[in-house]
Amino acid sequence: MKPLTHEWIAKAEGDFAIVERENRVRKNPSHDGVCFHAQQCAEKYLKARLCEADIRFGKIHDLQALLELVLPVEPLWESSRADLAFLSDFAIHYRYPGESATRATALQARNLCRAFRKVARQAFRLD
């Protein structure tokens, strides 16, 4: 594995740790944070795969656009399209006043993040 790919994965795992930790908090949980970091975890795994395959990508947070770039090397990731579409909005949603995530939304984001993380880690032969 390329060193930069490894760094992307480490960053993704950091986001995943925040998702898991924040979902266990009972006093003042940040549902917004869970949603944001779930999106970030998926984004960084997509970028890790692109990096490993030498596929260039810009500064983009749209998970569906990143998925389109990944599909030539990971066609089975197509099955994650709907989940990634749901998570993609959280790069921006809930980061500013006006809207806040609910516990139910945060749990759904966590579950979709877990599912995509599993797919991505299998592709990298991790765990």
ABEGO torsion letter per residue (X at the ends): XBAAAAAAAAAAAAAAAAAAAAAABABGBBAAAAAAAAAAAAAAAAAAAAAAAGBBBBBBABAAAAAAAAAAABAAAAAAAAAAAAAAAAAABGABBGBBBBAAAAAAAAAAAAAAAAAAAAAAGBX
